[in-house]
């Protein structure tokens, strides 16, 4: 289905996120994030100190209260960022739930009789009969019949699709509706395990596992937090030895500003938002690992037909042989194609009309006998008004010409080879014993594919076109499309071998597929995007499902994966860099009375030690608020190489993350001084 898009302006999502932010204050929730758990512990401790000072009229309750307020503010907005990301998933899951309806099913018994039963009672292996106007009760495979199916509830696409037995378009999804004809479906899922159920669980985040990169980053943040906790714990005895006293709120403020609070607050939201961006492209990732793998892909395997090309060959040119006019060839080709309902056949009729003004004729009075194409004869045609016209594969038509007493023209082979070398498919046209010429069928490259491949190349990604065409044709199309390499006359075993070779060299591989014969390669690939229109085997083998069944979506998947990694890397760099200014704010303020020499470290010229500590804590809280939109939206994606991305990351988020806090803390200090709180 077309997933709803949510932003910070969506009031319902924001309201729910505010409520969830308070609920997430539960220590049992916070303990899953060591950084924010320490912040919560510090907030509770500072609040307790504030309460004691307020009741006993000792210490500085105003200062302790301000520190406690901004620490809770930091914690709540970290929770808010995660809740906003989760809220998007919940909104999408609710939209999916609305498509679910309790239906009945006509279950087929062994004696051929049907029984009307609730869809919830169906089990894997049951056979059900579905006719026009009825809803498909469960996920399954069509084992008999062909029907037009409305899948708009799942894909959002209003155009119906054809589902039939015995091919790569046999999978049907529960909750879709049959528009015509009758099919028998074998159920492939048990109750609660349907594709729609899995979609809801994945979109809602109920099954979201932390990815390896997230786990590694979490371990790093936990170690940094532990190190700084130990450092802060040594300060009171050192201060006592120096004759200074460091209040608990100051120690807590120092700890919160030293530990990587910014990235700790946003890391979970970044991961969830990355999954949501993929869902909004109508792609479901079965795991966060797959999304991250997409961001590190080195090799892309793309099917030629339907991915790089439009999927249907089009007649591009009539090439008459010597002694034959172009109009004579076009007339014969059009007559032979009038009953050909394939896209290629229709394009021949259209080309004859466009190039030579020949319109489709009414042959009913001439009693034509149309000869359909078959894999055995490899040609088709028509017998009409004493004429026998055939079009088809070169060898097949030449054999037909010889059987009628003709001889192969000398120039024909050269024309056929020229068309093949250009990447086209030659169809020879003959009338009886006489060969007339060649129809040049051409695979049409989709608009913009060359530029997309250039962008992928700039990112260091190698593109490989996979096709069943002969090497000559494959080479010509690969050259025109701009891919880096191609695999011609590809079999399932060839695809598997190619993927394994790439992986043996330490590369991550992504590919798309929709058929049962693609399932092994989809399972082997690091990122396997299965088409929703494909077979159940393909969808179960891949780790992503494209609801739109658009093979070119693989490019968007890679871009979203890279954006996720870029966002996490950028905000981690910023978080570490922006701690530098806090050291210059808080450390001198803590020991200024005992060691006046530390005043030289007050490079920002902060008004008082109290203002320095408050300014650092307030800036630490506000910067999280400012970065929430970036964490949810993601860093702007640009197709650059790894070295260029690293330079940009260090310049913008490293240098920028170092300079911005100096300016921000000083600005807060000026505001505190103006408000009389310094």
C-alpha positions in Angstrom: 0.0 0.0 0.0 1.1 3.6 -0.2 2.5 4.2 3.2 1.4 7.4 5.1 4.2 9.9 5.5 4.5 11.5 8.9 6.5 14.6 9.9 7.0 16.7 13.0 3.9 18.6 12.0 1.6 15.6 12.3 -0.3 16.5 15.4 -1.6 13.0 16.3 1.9 11.5 16.0 3.4 14.4 18.0 0.8 14.1 20.8 1.4 10.4 21.1 5.2 10.9 21.1 4.9 13.4 24.0 2.9 10.8 26.0 5.4 8.1 25.1 8.3 10.3 26.1 7.0 10.4 29.7 6.3 6.6 29.6 9.8 5.9 28.6 11.1 7.4 31.8 10.6 4.0 33.3 14.1 2.8 34.4 13.3 -0.6 32.9 13.1 1.1 29.5 16.1 3.4 30.0 18.4 0.6 31.1 18.5 -0.6 27.5 20.4 2.6 26.6 23.3 2.9 29.1 24.0 6.5 28.2 20.5 7.7 28.9 20.2 5.5 31.9 23.1 7.3 33.5 21.5 10.7 32.6 18.3 9.5 34.3 20.2 8.4 37.4 21.9 11.8 37.5 18.6 13.6 37.1 17.1 11.7 40.0 20.2 12.4 42.2 20.2 16.1 41.3 16.4 16.3 42.0 16.9 14.7 45.4 19.7 17.2 46.2 17.4 20.1 45.1 14.6 18.8 47.4 17.0 18.5 50.4 18.5 21.9 49.8 15.0 23.4 49.4 13.7 21.9 52.7 16.8 22.5 54.7 17.6 26.0 53.3 21.2 24.9 52.7 23.3 25.0 49.6 22.1 26.6 46.4 18.7 25.2 45.6 18.1 27.6 42.7 21.3 26.2 41.0 20.4 22.6 41.7 16.9 23.1 40.5 18.0 24.6 37.2 20.5 21.7 36.6 17.8 19.1 37.5 15.3 20.8 35.1 17.6 20.7 32.2 18.7 17.2 32.8 15.1 16.0 32.8 14.6 18.1 29.7 17.5 16.3 28.0 16.1 12.9 28.9 12.5 13.7 27.8 13.6 15.0 24.4 15.8 12.0 23.9 12.7 9.9 24.6 10.7 12.1 22.3 13.0 11.5 19.4 12.7 7.8 19.7 8.9 8.0 20.2 8.6 10.1 17.1 10.4 7.5 15.0 8.3 4.7 16.5 5.1 6.8 16.0 5.7 6.8 12.3 5.8 3.0 12.3 2.7 2.8 14.4 0.8 5.1 12.0 1.8 2.9 9.1 0.9 -0.2 11.0 -2.6 1.2 11.8 -3.1 1.9 8.1 -2.3 -1.7 7.3 -4.6 -3.0 10.1 -7.5 -1.0 8.5 -7.1 -3.1 5.4 -7.7 -6.3 7.3 -11.2 -7.7 7.2 -12.5 -11.0 8.5 -13.5 -13.0 5.5 -14.9 -16.4 4.7 -13.3 -19.0 2.5 -14.6 -21.7 0.2 -12.4 -24.5 1.3 -12.0 -27.3 -1.2 -12.4 -30.9 0.2 -10.9 -34.1 -1.2 -14.2 -35.0 -2.9 -14.2 -31.8 -4.9 -16.9 -30.2 -2.7 -16.5 -26.8 -1.1 -17.4 -25.7 2.4 -17.7 -22.1 3.6 -15.4 -21.6 6.6 -14.0 -18.5 8.4 -10.6 -17.5 6.9 -9.1 -17.6 10.4 -9.5 -21.4 10.4 -7.4 -22.0 7.3 -4.1 -23.8 7.7 -1.0 -24.2 5.5 -1.8 -26.6 2.6 -5.6 -26.0 2.5 -7.1 -25.4 -0.9 -9.6 -22.6 -1.4 -11.7 -21.6 -4.4 -11.9 -17.8 -5.1 -14.2 -16.3 -7.8 -14.7 -12.8 -9.2 -15.8 -10.4 -6.5 -14.5 -12.4 -3.6 -11.6 -11.6 -1.3 -8.6 -13.9 -1.2 -8.7 -15.2 2.4 -5.0 -16.0 3.0 -1.6 -15.9 1.5 -1.1 -18.6 -1.1 -0.1 -19.9 -4.5 -2.4 -20.2 -7.5 -2.4 -23.8 -8.5 -5.2 -23.7 -11.1 -6.7 -20.9 -13.2 -5.9 -17.3 -14.0 -7.5 -14.1 -12.7 -7.3 -10.4 -12.5 -6.6 -9.3 -8.9 -7.0 -5.9 -7.2 -3.9 -5.5 -4.9 -4.4 -1.8 -4.1 -4.9 -2.6 -0.4 -1.3 -3.8 -0.3 0.6 -1.8 -3.0 -1.6 1.3 -3.4 -1.5 0.7 -7.2 -5.0 0.9 -8.6 -4.3 -1.1 -11.8 -5.2 -4.8 -11.4 -2.6 -7.5 -11.9 -2.8 -10.9 -13.4 -2.2 -13.9 -11.2 -2.0 -17.4 -12.7 -0.7 -20.9 -12.0 2.6 -22.4 -13.2 4.7 -19.2 -13.4 6.4 -16.5 -11.5 3.1 -14.6 -11.0 1.4 -17.2 -8.9 1.7 -15.7 -5.4 -1.4 -14.1 -4.0 -1.8 -12.1 -0.7 -4.6 -12.4 1.8 -6.8 -9.3 1.8 -6.7 -8.7 -2.0 -9.7 -9.1 -4.2 -10.3 -11.2 -7.3 -11.9 -9.1 -10.1 -12.4 -11.7 -12.8 -12.5 -15.4 -13.5 -11.9 -18.2 -10.9 -8.7 -19.5 -9.3 -7.8 -22.3 -6.8 -5.3 -21.2 -4.2 -3.1 -23.4 -2.0 -2.7 -21.6 1.4 1.0 -21.0 2.4 0.6 -19.5 5.8 -0.9 -20.3 9.1 -3.1 -17.9 11.1 -1.2 -14.9 12.4 1.7 -15.6 10.1 0.4 -14.0 6.9 2.4 -11.5 4.8 0.1 -8.7 6.2 0.7 -9.8 9.8 4.5 -9.8 9.2 4.2 -6.4 7.5 2.4 -5.0 10.5 4.9 -6.4 13.0 7.9 -5.1 10.9 6.5 -1.7 10.3 5.5 -1.3 14.0 9.0 -2.2 15.0 7.9 -5.1 17.2 10.4 -7.4 15.6 13.1 -4.8 15.1 16.5 -6.1 16.2 19.5 -3.9 16.8 21.9 -4.2 13.9 25.6 -5.2 14.3 26.7 -1.6 13.8 24.2 -0.4 16.4 25.4 -3.0 18.8 29.0 -2.0 18.2 28.2 1.7 18.7 26.2 0.9 21.8 29.1 -1.0 23.3 31.4 1.9 22.5 29.0 4.4 24.1 28.7 2.2 27.2 32.5 2.0 27.5 32.9 5.8 27.1 30.2 6.3 29.7 31.9 3.9 32.1 35.3 5.6 31.6 33.9 9.1 32.3 31.9 7.8 35.2 35.2 6.6 36.8 36.9 9.9 35.9 34.1 11.9 37.6 34.2 9.6 40.6 37.9 10.5 41.2 37.2 14.2 41.3 35.7 14.6 44.9 38.8 13.2 46.6 41.1 15.2 44.4 39.0 18.4 45.2 39.1 17.6 48.9 42.9 17.2 48.7 43.1 20.6 47.0 40.9 22.2 49.6 37.9 22.7 47.2 34.4 21.4 47.4 32.5 20.1 44.3 28.7 19.9 44.8 26.9 16.9 43.5 24.9 18.8 40.9 28.2 20.1 39.4 29.6 16.5 39.3 26.4 15.3 37.6 26.5 18.2 35.1 30.1 17.4 34.3 29.3 13.7 33.8 26.3 14.3 31.5 28.3 16.8 29.4 31.3 14.5 29.2 29.5 11.3 28.1 28.3 11.1 24.5 24.8 12.2 25.4 23.9 13.6 21.9 24.4 10.4 19.9 23.2 8.3 22.9 19.9 10.2 22.8 19.5 9.8 19.0 21.0 6.5 18.0 17.8 4.5 18.4 15.7 7.1 16.5 18.2 7.1 13.6 17.9 3.3 13.2 14.1 3.3 13.4 13.8 6.3 11.1 16.0 4.5 8.5 13.6 1.5 8.5 10.7 3.9 8.1 12.2 5.7 5.2 12.5 2.3 3.5 8.8 1.5 4.3 7.8 4.9 2.8 9.4 3.7 -0.4 7.0 0.7 -0.2 9.9 -1.7 0.6 9.8 -3.9 3.7 13.1 -4.9 5.2 12.9 -8.2 7.2 15.8 -6.9 9.4 17.8 -3.8 10.1 20.9 -5.7 9.2 19.6 -5.8 5.6 19.2 -2.0 5.5 22.8 -1.5 6.8 24.1 -4.1 4.3 22.4 -2.1 1.5 24.5 0.9 2.6 27.7 -1.1 2.3 26.9 -2.8 -1.0 29.8 -3.2 -3.5 28.1 -5.0 -6.3 24.6 -4.7 -7.7 23.0 -7.4 -9.8 20.2 -6.2 -12.0 18.0 -8.1 -14.4 18.0 -6.6 -17.8 14.3 -7.0 -18.6 12.0 -4.7 -16.6 14.9 -3.2 -14.7 17.3 -1.7 -17.2 15.0 -2.0 -20.2 11.3 -1.3 -20.3 10.7 -5.1 -20.5 9.1 -5.3 -23.9 11.1 -5.1 -27.2 9.8 -2.6 -29.7 10.0 -2.6 -33.5 12.5 0.1 -34.3 13.3 -0.4 -38.0 12.3 -2.2 -41.2 15.4 -3.3 -43.2 14.3 -4.5 -46.7 16.6 -6.8 -48.7 17.8 -5.8 -52.2 14.9 -5.7 -54.7 12.3 -5.2 -51.9 10.8 -1.8 -51.1 10.4 -0.6 -47.5 6.6 -0.4 -48.0 6.4 -4.0 -49.3 8.3 -5.3 -46.2 6.2 -3.1 -43.8 2.9 -4.4 -45.4 3.9 -8.0 -45.0 5.2 -7.5 -41.5 2.0 -5.8 -40.5 -0.3 -8.5 -42.0 1.7 -11.1 -40.1 1.3 -9.2 -36.8 -2.4 -8.2 -36.9 -3.3 -11.2 -34.7 -0.1 -10.9 -32.6 -1.2 -9.5 -29.2 2.3 -9.4 -27.8 3.9 -6.0 -27.2 6.4 -6.8 -30.0 3.6 -7.6 -32.4 1.6 -4.5 -31.6 4.8 -2.4 -32.0 5.3 -3.8 -35.6 1.7 -2.7 -36.5 2.3 0.8 -35.0 5.7 1.2 -36.8 4.2 0.2 -40.2 1.5 2.9 -39.7 4.0 5.5 -38.5 6.7 5.0 -41.2 4.5 4.0 -44.2 1.0 5.1 -43.4 -0.3 1.6 -43.4 -3.4 1.1 -41.2 -4.6 -2.1 -39.8 -7.0 -3.8 -42.2 -10.2 -5.7 -41.8 -9.5 -9.2 -43.2 -12.7 -10.9 -42.1 -14.0 -11.1 -45.6 -10.8 -12.8 -46.8 -11.0 -15.6 -44.3 -7.4 -15.3 -43.1 -5.7 -18.1 -41.3 -3.4 -16.8 -38.6 -0.5 -19.0 -37.6 0.3 -18.4 -33.9 3.9 -18.4 -32.6 5.1 -21.6 -31.0 8.3 -22.7 -29.3 8.5 -25.5 -31.8 8.3 -23.5 -35.1 9.7 -20.2 -33.6 7.7 -18.2 -36.1 4.2 -16.9 -36.7 2.3 -15.4 -39.6 -0.9 -15.4 -41.7 -2.3 -17.1 -44.8 -4.6 -14.7 -46.6 -5.7 -14.2 -50.2 -3.2 -16.7 -51.6 -0.3 -15.2 -49.7 1.7 -17.1 -47.1 3.6 -14.6 -44.8 5.8 -15.7 -42.0 8.0 -13.8 -39.4 10.3 -15.2 -36.8 13.8 -16.4 -35.9 16.3 -16.3 -38.7 17.0 -20.1 -38.9 13.3 -21.0 -38.7 12.2 -18.6 -41.4 15.1 -19.6 -43.7 14.1 -23.2 -43.3 10.5 -22.2 -44.2 11.8 -20.4 -47.3 13.8 -23.4 -48.4 10.8 -25.7 -47.8 8.9 -23.6 -50.3 11.5 -23.9 -53.0 13.4 -20.6 -52.3 17.0 -20.0 -51.5 18.5 -17.8 -48.7 19.5 -14.3 -49.9 23.3 -13.6 -49.7 22.8 -10.3 -47.9 20.4 -11.6 -45.2 23.1 -13.0 -42.8 25.0 -9.7 -42.8 21.8 -7.7 -41.9 20.9 -10.2 -39.2 24.4 -10.0 -37.7 24.5 -6.2 -37.8 21.2 -6.0 -35.9 22.4 -8.6 -33.3 25.7 -6.7 -32.8 23.8 -3.5 -32.1 21.9 -5.2 -29.3 18.7 -5.8 -31.2 16.7 -8.8 -32.0 16.3 -9.6 -35.7 13.0 -11.0 -37.0 13.1 -12.2 -40.6 10.0 -11.7 -42.8 9.3 -14.0 -45.7 6.4 -14.5 -48.2 6.4 -18.0 -49.5 9.9 -18.8 -51.1 11.0 -15.2 -50.9 12.7 -13.5 -48.0 11.7 -9.9 -47.8 13.8 -8.4 -45.0 14.4 -8.0 -41.3 12.4 -6.3 -38.5 14.8 -4.8 -36.0 13.3 -5.3 -32.5 15.1 -3.2 -29.9 15.2 -3.3 -26.1 14.4 0.2 -24.9 16.6 1.5 -22.1 14.7 3.2 -19.4 15.2 7.0 -19.1 17.9 8.1 -16.7 19.4 4.7 -16.2 22.9 5.7 -17.5 23.0 8.7 -15.1 21.9 6.4 -12.2 24.7 4.0 -12.9 27.2 6.8 -13.1 26.0 7.9 -9.6 26.5 4.4 -8.3 29.9 4.2 -9.9 30.8 7.4 -8.1 29.9 5.7 -4.8 32.2 2.8 -5.7 29.4 0.4 -6.5 29.9 -2.0 -9.4 26.8 -2.7 -11.5 26.3 -6.1 -13.3 23.4 -6.7 -15.8 22.1 -10.2 -15.7 20.3 -11.5 -18.8 19.4 -14.6 -20.8 20.4 -12.9 -24.0 23.4 -14.1 -26.1 26.7 -12.3 -25.4 26.6 -10.1 -28.5 23.2 -8.7 -27.6 24.1 -8.4 -23.9 27.3 -6.5 -24.6 25.5 -4.0 -26.8 22.8 -3.3 -24.2 25.3 -3.2 -21.4 27.3 -0.6 -23.4 24.2 1.5 -24.1 22.9 1.4 -20.5 26.3 2.1 -19.0 26.7 -0.8 -16.6 30.1 -2.0 -15.6 29.7 -5.6 -16.5 27.2 -8.2 -17.7 26.3 -11.9 -17.3 24.9 -13.3 -20.5 22.9 -16.5 -21.0 22.5 -16.5 -17.2 21.1 -19.6 -15.4 20.3 -19.7 -11.6 23.6 -21.5 -11.1 25.5 -18.8 -12.9 23.9 -16.1 -10.7 24.8 -18.1 -7.5 28.4 -18.6 -8.7 28.8 -14.8 -9.5 27.4 -13.8 -6.1 29.7 -16.3 -4.3 32.8 -15.0 -6.2 32.1 -11.5 -5.2 31.5 -12.4 -1.6 34.7 -14.5 -1.5 36.5 -11.2 -2.3 34.9 -9.6 0.8 32.3 -7.7 -1.2 28.6 -7.3 -0.3 26.2 -8.1 -3.1 22.6 -7.0 -3.7 20.2 -8.3 -6.3 16.5 -8.4 -7.2 14.3 -11.3 -8.3 10.7 -12.5 -8.5 10.8 -16.1 -9.6 11.3 -19.4 -7.8 14.5 -19.8 -9.9 15.8 -16.6 -8.3 15.2 -17.8 -4.7 18.7 -19.4 -4.3 20.5 -16.3 -5.4 18.2 -14.0 -3.4 19.0 -16.1 -0.3 22.8 -16.0 -1.1 22.9 -12.2 -1.7 23.6 -9.9 1.2 20.6 -7.8 0.1 17.9 -9.8 -1.7 15.0 -7.7 -2.8 12.0 -9.9 -3.8 9.2 -8.5 -5.9 5.8 -8.7 -4.1 4.3 -9.9 -7.4 6.7 -12.8 -7.4 6.5 -16.3 -6.0 6.3 -17.2 -2.3 9.7 -18.9 -2.6 11.3 -15.6 -3.8 9.7 -13.5 -1.0 10.8 -16.0 1.6 14.3 -16.2 0.3 14.9 -12.4 0.1 15.4 -10.1 3.1 13.4 -7.3 1.6 10.1 -7.2 -0.3 9.2 -4.5 -2.8 5.5 -3.9 -2.6 5.5 -2.0 -5.9 7.3 -4.9 -7.7 9.6 -2.3 -9.3 13.1 -3.9 -9.9 14.7 -0.5 -10.2 13.8 0.2 -6.5 17.1 -1.5 -5.7 18.9 1.8 -6.4 16.7 3.6 -3.8 17.3 0.8 -1.3 21.0 1.3 -1.6 20.6 5.1 -1.3 18.5 4.7 1.9 21.0 2.3 3.4 23.9 4.7 2.7 21.8 7.6 4.1 21.3 5.6 7.3 25.0 4.9 7.8 25.9 8.5 6.8 23.4 9.9 9.4 24.7 7.7 12.2 28.3 8.5 11.3 27.7 12.3 11.0 25.9 12.6 14.4 28.5 10.4 16.1 31.2 12.7 14.8 29.2 15.8 15.9 28.5 14.3 19.3 32.2 13.6 20.1 33.4 16.9 18.6 30.9 19.1 20.5 32.1 17.8 23.9 35.3 19.8 23.5 33.7 23.1 24.3 32.0 21.7 27.4 35.4 20.8 28.9 36.5 24.4 28.6 33.3 25.5 30.2 32.9 23.2 33.2 36.4 22.1 34.2 37.7 25.6 34.9 34.5 26.5 36.7 34.8 23.5 39.1 38.3 24.4 40.4 38.6 28.1 39.8 38.5 29.0 43.5 41.2 26.4 44.4 43.3 27.0 41.3 42.9 30.6 40.0 45.4 29.8 37.3 42.6 27.8 35.5 41.1 31.1 34.5 43.2 31.0 31.4 41.1 28.0 30.2 38.0 30.2 30.3 38.5 31.0 26.6 34.8 31.8 26.1 34.9 34.5 28.8 31.9 33.0 30.6 30.5 35.2 33.3 30.7 33.0 36.4 31.4 29.4 37.3 27.7 28.9 38.0 26.8 30.4 34.5 29.5 28.2 32.9 28.0 25.0 34.2 24.4 26.0 33.5 25.3 27.1 30.0 27.0 23.8 29.2 24.0 21.8 30.5 21.4 23.9 28.7 23.3 23.8 25.4 23.7 20.0 25.8 19.9 19.7 26.1 19.0 22.1 23.3 21.4 20.6 20.8 19.5 17.3 21.1 16.2 19.1 20.3 17.8 20.8 17.3 19.1 17.5 15.9 15.9 15.5 16.2 14.6 16.6 12.7 18.0 15.6 11.2 17.9 12.2 12.9 14.4 11.5 11.7 14.9 12.8 8.1 18.5 11.7 7.7 21.6 13.5 6.4 21.1 14.7 2.8 22.3 12.0 0.5 25.0 12.7 -2.1 26.5 10.0 -4.4 30.2 10.6 -3.3 33.0 8.2 -2.8 34.1 7.0 0.7 37.1 9.5 0.8 35.0 12.4 -0.2 32.3 11.5 2.3 34.8 11.2 5.1 36.3 14.7 4.2 32.8 16.2 4.1 31.8 14.5 7.4 34.9 15.8 9.2 34.5 19.3 7.8 30.8 19.8 8.4 30.1 17.6 11.5 33.7 17.4 13.0 34.9 21.0 12.6 31.3 22.3 12.8 30.6 20.2 15.9 33.7 21.7 17.5 33.0 25.4 16.7 29.2 25.5 17.2 29.2 24.6 21.0 31.7 27.4 21.7 29.2 29.9 20.1 26.2 28.2 21.6 27.5 28.0 25.2 28.6 31.7 25.0 25.2 32.7 23.7 23.4 30.9 26.6 25.8 32.5 29.0 24.9 35.9 27.8 21.2 35.1 28.1 21.7 33.9 31.7 23.6 37.0 32.6 20.9 39.2 31.0 18.3 37.3 33.0 20.2 37.6 36.3 20.8 33.9 36.6 24.6 33.9 36.2 
